[in-house]
Amino acid sequence: MRSDDRSNPPNAATAGRGASPAGLKNMLNAAKHLLSSSRRSDVPPFIVMDVMAAAAEREARGERVVHMEVGQPAAPAPLVARRAAQAALETGRIGYTEALGMASLRARIARHYSESYGLVLDPARIAVTTGSSGAFTLAFLALFEAGDRVAIANPGYPPYRHILSALGCEPVLIETKPETRWALSPEALIAAHRKKPLQGVIVASPANPTGTMMTAEALRALIAAAEAEGIRVISDEIYHGLDYAFRAETAAKLSERCIVINSFSKYFCMTGWRIGWMVLPSELVRAVDRLAGNLTISVPTLAQIAAEAAFDGRDEMEAVKHGYEENRRILVEGLPKAGLDRFLPVDGAFYLYANIAKFSDDSLDFAKRMLNEAGVAATPGIDFDPIDGRHFLRFCYAGSNDEMHEAVERIGNWLTNN
Ligand SMILES: Cc1ncc(COP(=O)(O)O)c(C=O)c1O
């Protein structure tokens, strides 16, 4: 059965009665329908998974792989966070919490905004979520109707598009340019809006996959332009804290109407704990509370306890950040000597987005060859940019300093011999 036949499924109970050829065909179609997935679930997988599988095969053969494909820290969660979780486990009872999160964690997150950005926030505006991934679903459901159009920078983090389309919204990719540090500009946003109205826009600074950042002024101008047209702004701030070129500004300071999304995954090295948060406009808190309570009841309690303690592990995390800064220096100095001399500004997060056009028109093939022949795994740009991603590779530099030196050397030898 074609997926567009779903609107008119055959009746599984009556199909095939009498076992005529037509009846059998109907029965077969009914059976297929029972097993087919919805059209909305037809979102593309992450292509990086192919690279990861190939890297695992290579390692299983006993060969060396420098992993720069997956966007996650190599370091563990702060010790204080792990200790807090251990202590909570000892007490025996890990129950549900409020749908919007433990009051003490919401208050601690609000305090983080005054400590880090000089912004006084009412803890009532904080919602704790299952990673920032869980926050996207809640934010999109709270803000948008099916059919709404939401602008996204291209290249960008693929799940933005895929979650939106699974929810029946339309992701609208907007090309970015070097003049705006590969971020959305007010002009590009408004031009897209004039063509066909937009209801939302997602901004990310530092961004994945590019690692580029928006200045506070650029962010302010974009938010002002969007809000003047009634376009809702969602700011993904998951890489805040990992800024090297200049300090990242929070959108929460620039507007009380936008939704800010953040997570403990990156700066606090807590990817697997699945814990994040949102800063919401007061008017949306109740809607998110209703949605969160129905969709998931609450966020894992143990992770909430660990996350609250994580704020006391900042010294440890700053040391991890300094490691990334050194990695960044090694790559920015080393990759051009190795032959990869075109990349976007390496402002923040732990990504370097390199242009490989002078070597290949097919970033997936290039990534596979680099893995097989040089033993370095990176992510092909086509994961992030359906338009020009075939010319780019994303390198994640969240590993060790030694691994970065090794990657530069391996890539240099490989490109010289090819
Ligand atoms: C830009 C961006 N946003 C959101 C996420 C989701 O992270 P999590 O759900 O672990 O908070 C990621 C993960 O890589 C990301 O790169």
The ligand as a Gaussian input file, in Angstrom:
#p B3LYP/6-31G(d) Opt

LIG

0 1
 C       21.648000      22.535000      18.487000
 C       21.154000      21.402000      19.327000
 N       19.988000      21.546000      19.962000
 C       19.486000      20.546000      20.691000
 C       20.155000      19.343000      20.852000
 C       19.509000      18.245000      21.676000
 O       20.176000      17.992000      22.861000
 P       19.533000      17.391000      24.180000
 O       18.209000      16.815000      23.835000
 O       20.515000      16.366000      24.628000
 O       19.411000      18.511000      25.156000
 C       21.386000      19.157000      20.231000
 C       22.120000      17.893000      20.367000
 O       23.138000      17.645000      19.767000
 C       21.899000      20.229000      19.451000
 O       23.077000      20.129000      18.817000

